[in-house]
Amino acid sequence: MELDRLSDFAAVARLGSIKAAARERGVSDATLAARIKKLEEQLGTRLFEKNGQTMALTSSGEMLLSDAEQILTSYRQLRRELNAAKNHYYRRLRIAVTGSGLPLYLGPFLDRLNISYPDIHIDLLDDSCFGIFNGLKTGNVDIYFAPIMDSFDRGELGACQVASSTQFVVMPRTHPLADRATVSIGELDREQFILYPETAEPAIRDFQIRNLRDAGIRYTLYDSGTSAIFYKLLVPVGKGIILWPAPMPDVPPGSVSIPVTGIPHPAATVFFYDKQTNNPEVLAFVSDFPAFAREVENEHRKAI
C-alpha cells in the first residue's frame, strides 16, 4: 500500500467529503474517488459509506484510520529527521550521560564529528544536574544516554537503543569469583553491594535497587555520598561489589568486570531526545549516530 493512498484516505476521513479532500490533495474529484475505490479493492473491504454529501467511515475504515494516522505521523517525522541530517551543519551538542565514562561508540563518533566540524561546541554533562525528562524538556540537554529497564515510561520522548541488555558485576581481583567468565545473580548471595550515588537521574540506582530486591538473594548495601566520578573506586578499597547495567568503561585498578546472568530486570543503554524539537543538530544526531554504530559493528564483524 502506498503512503500517498493512505494520505488520500486520511484526508477524506478528516474532511468528510471527496470534493474537499480532492481540493486539499490537489487532484480532481474523479481521480480521488478512483484512488479510494482502488484502495478498498486492495484491502477487500469498504472504507466509506456515502451519506448525502458526506463520506462516513465504516467500521473497517475506523480501524484503518487509527493505523493510518500513526503511520503517516511516523513517516513525516522520519522525513524531517532525514532532511535535517542531509542539510545540516553541526554547531553545538549538549550530551548528558549517566554513570562514568562514555557509552559504546559515542567517543569515536564525537571524534569523527570534531574532524568533520572542527568548530563544533560539545558539552558533555553527567547526571548530577539534570534527569532525562527535565534535561530534555527544558532544553538544557540535547541528547541523554542512560541504561533503562523495560518498565521505564518514555512518555513523549524519542528513544534509540544503542547497546544490548548485558549486565555486569564489578568486583576486586581477589574475590573468589573473579576468574569466572560469567556469574549468576544467585551466586552473589550475602554480598555487600555499593549503591550508585543519588543524582538527578536515578536510572542506575533504580536498576540496582529493583534487581537486588527481586533477585531472591540476601545482601547488604553500602550507600554513601561519594561522587559519581569516584564511585567505582570504592570496589578496590573493599567497600563491596557493584551491579552495573552495561559494560563499565575504565574498570578501576585491581578490579574485574564480569557479565551477570539471571537478572530479573535487564536494562539496555538508550539515548533519548525530545520528539518535538526542531534543533537541526539533534535531528542530525538521531540519524547519524545509529548509522555510525551500525558501520562500526559491520566493520567489526568483517574483521572476525
C-alpha positions in Angstrom: 0.0 0.0 0.0 1.4 3.4 -1.0 1.7 6.1 1.6 0.1 8.6 -0.8 -3.1 6.4 -0.8 -3.1 6.4 3.0 -2.9 10.2 2.8 -5.8 10.3 0.4 -7.8 8.1 2.7 -6.9 10.1 5.8 -7.9 13.4 4.0 -11.3 12.1 3.1 -11.9 10.7 6.6 -10.9 14.0 8.2 -12.8 16.3 5.8 -15.8 14.1 5.3 -16.1 14.5 1.5 -14.4 13.6 -1.7 -14.7 17.2 -3.0 -13.0 18.9 0.0 -10.3 16.2 0.2 -9.6 16.4 -3.6 -9.1 20.2 -3.3 -6.7 19.7 -0.4 -4.8 16.9 -2.3 -4.6 19.0 -5.5 -6.4 16.4 -7.7 -9.8 16.1 -9.4 -12.8 14.7 -7.6 -12.9 11.8 -10.0 -9.2 11.0 -9.5 -9.5 10.9 -5.8 -12.7 8.8 -5.9 -10.9 6.3 -8.1 -8.0 6.1 -5.8 -10.2 5.4 -2.8 -12.1 2.7 -4.7 -8.8 1.1 -5.7 -7.6 1.2 -2.0 -10.8 -0.5 -1.0 -10.3 -3.2 -3.6 -6.7 -3.8 -2.4 -7.9 -4.2 1.2 -11.0 -6.2 0.2 -13.4 -4.1 2.3 -15.4 -0.9 2.1 -13.9 2.1 4.0 -16.6 4.7 3.5 -20.4 4.9 3.1 -21.9 7.8 1.3 -24.4 9.7 3.5 -25.8 12.5 1.4 -22.9 14.8 0.5 -20.6 13.4 3.2 -18.5 10.3 3.4 -18.8 8.3 6.7 -16.3 5.8 7.8 -17.3 2.1 8.0 -16.1 0.0 10.9 -13.2 -1.1 8.7 -12.5 2.5 7.9 -12.3 3.4 11.5 -9.9 0.6 12.2 -7.7 1.7 9.3 -7.8 5.4 10.3 -6.1 4.8 13.6 -3.2 2.9 12.0 -3.0 5.3 9.0 -2.6 8.3 11.3 0.2 6.6 13.3 2.0 5.5 10.1 1.7 9.0 8.5 2.9 10.7 11.7 5.9 8.4 11.9 6.7 8.9 8.2 6.5 12.7 8.5 8.8 12.6 11.5 11.3 10.4 9.6 11.3 12.8 6.6 12.0 15.7 8.9 14.9 13.9 10.5 16.4 12.7 7.2 16.1 16.2 5.7 17.7 17.7 8.7 20.5 15.2 8.6 21.1 15.9 4.9 21.1 19.6 5.2 22.8 20.4 8.5 26.0 21.7 10.0 26.8 20.6 13.5 27.4 23.7 15.7 26.7 22.6 19.2 25.6 19.4 21.1 24.9 19.0 24.8 25.0 15.4 25.7 24.2 14.0 29.1 25.4 10.6 30.2 24.6 8.6 33.3 27.4 6.7 35.1 31.1 7.2 34.4 32.7 7.1 31.0 31.1 7.4 27.6 28.7 4.8 26.2 29.7 2.4 23.4 30.5 4.2 20.1 29.9 7.7 21.5 33.6 8.6 21.9 34.6 7.6 18.3 31.5 9.3 16.9 32.3 12.6 18.6 35.9 12.2 17.4 34.6 11.9 13.8 32.2 14.9 14.3 35.1 17.0 15.5 37.1 16.2 12.4 34.3 17.0 10.1 33.1 20.0 12.0 36.2 21.5 13.8 34.2 24.4 15.1 31.5 22.3 16.9 31.0 23.0 20.6 30.4 19.8 22.6 29.2 19.9 26.2 29.4 16.5 28.0 27.2 16.5 31.1 26.9 14.0 33.9 23.7 13.0 35.7 24.2 15.3 38.7 22.3 18.3 37.4 19.6 17.0 35.1 17.4 14.0 34.8 16.3 12.6 31.5 12.9 14.4 31.3 13.7 17.8 32.8 17.1 18.0 31.0 15.5 17.4 27.6 12.2 19.3 28.1 13.9 22.4 29.5 16.4 22.5 26.6 19.4 22.2 28.8 20.3 18.8 27.3 20.0 17.8 23.6 20.8 14.1 23.9 20.6 11.9 27.0 22.3 8.5 27.3 21.0 6.2 30.1 20.5 2.5 30.8 16.8 1.8 31.3 14.6 -1.2 32.2 11.6 -2.2 30.2 9.3 -0.6 32.8 10.7 2.9 32.1 8.0 5.2 30.9 9.4 7.1 27.9 6.4 9.5 27.6 6.7 11.8 24.7 10.5 11.3 24.3 12.1 9.7 21.3 14.5 6.9 22.1 17.0 4.7 20.3 18.7 1.7 21.8 22.5 1.7 21.3 23.6 -1.3 23.4 22.3 -4.7 24.3 20.9 -5.5 27.7 24.0 -7.2 29.2 24.6 -6.6 32.9 27.9 -6.9 34.8 29.3 -7.2 38.3 32.5 -5.3 39.2 34.5 -6.9 42.0 38.1 -7.0 43.4 40.5 -9.3 41.6 40.9 -11.1 44.9 37.2 -12.1 45.0 36.6 -15.9 44.8 34.5 -15.4 41.7 36.9 -13.0 39.9 38.3 -15.6 37.5 34.8 -16.7 36.2 33.7 -16.0 32.6 30.1 -15.3 33.9 28.4 -15.1 37.2 24.7 -15.7 38.1 22.9 -13.3 40.3 22.2 -16.2 42.7 25.9 -16.7 43.3 26.2 -13.2 44.7 24.2 -14.2 47.8 25.4 -12.5 51.1 27.5 -9.9 49.2 27.7 -6.2 50.0 26.6 -4.1 47.0 27.7 -0.5 46.6 24.8 1.7 45.6 25.2 4.3 42.9 25.0 7.8 44.4 21.7 9.7 44.4 21.8 12.0 41.4 19.2 14.0 39.3 18.7 10.9 37.1 18.1 7.8 39.2 18.2 5.2 36.3 21.3 3.3 37.5 20.4 3.4 41.2 16.8 2.3 40.4 18.2 -0.6 38.4 20.4 -1.7 41.3 17.8 -1.5 44.0 15.0 -3.1 42.0 17.1 -6.1 40.8 18.6 -6.7 44.2 15.2 -6.6 45.8 13.7 -9.1 43.3 16.8 -11.4 42.9 15.9 -13.6 45.9 19.3 -13.2 47.5 20.5 -11.9 50.8 22.6 -8.8 50.6 23.7 -5.7 52.4 24.1 -2.2 50.9 26.9 0.3 51.1 25.4 3.8 50.4 27.5 6.9 50.7 27.7 10.4 49.4 30.7 9.6 47.1 30.7 11.5 43.9 29.7 9.5 40.8 33.2 10.3 39.4 34.9 8.3 42.2 32.1 5.8 42.9 33.6 2.8 41.2 36.9 3.3 43.1 35.1 2.0 46.2 35.4 -1.5 44.8 39.2 -1.9 45.1 39.3 -0.3 48.5 37.0 -3.1 49.8 33.6 -1.5 50.3 31.7 -4.1 48.3 30.9 -5.0 44.7 28.9 -3.1 42.0 25.9 -4.4 40.0 26.2 -2.4 36.7 23.6 -2.2 33.9 26.1 -2.1 31.0 29.8 -2.7 30.2 31.8 -0.4 32.5 34.5 1.6 30.8 37.8 2.1 32.7 37.3 -0.7 35.3 39.2 0.5 38.3 42.7 -0.9 39.1 42.6 -4.2 41.0 39.1 -4.9 39.8 37.4 -7.1 37.2 34.1 -6.7 35.3 32.1 -10.0 34.7 28.8 -10.5 32.9 25.9 -11.4 35.2 23.1 -13.8 34.2 19.7 -14.2 35.8 19.0 -10.5 36.2 15.2 -10.1 37.0 15.0 -6.7 35.2 17.6 -6.2 32.5 18.5 -2.8 31.2 19.6 -1.6 27.8 21.5 1.6 27.0 19.3 4.1 25.2 19.7 7.7 24.0 16.8 10.0 24.4 15.8 13.2 22.6 12.8 15.5 22.6 10.4 14.4 19.7 9.1 17.9 19.4 12.5 19.5 18.9 13.4 21.5 15.7 17.0 21.6 16.7 18.9 20.5 13.5 21.8 19.1 15.4 19.6 16.9 17.4 17.7 15.6 14.4 21.0 15.0 12.6 22.4 13.1 15.6 19.3 10.9 15.7 20.1 9.9 12.1 23.9 9.9 12.2 24.8 8.2 15.4 22.8 4.9 14.8 24.3 4.8 11.3 27.8 5.2 12.7 27.2 2.5 15.3 26.0 0.1 12.5 29.0 1.0 10.4 31.4 0.1 13.3 29.6 -3.1 14.0 29.7 -4.2 10.4 33.5 -3.5 10.3 33.9 -5.5 13.5 32.0 -8.5 12.0 34.1 -8.4 8.8 37.3 -8.3 10.9 36.3 -11.5 12.7 
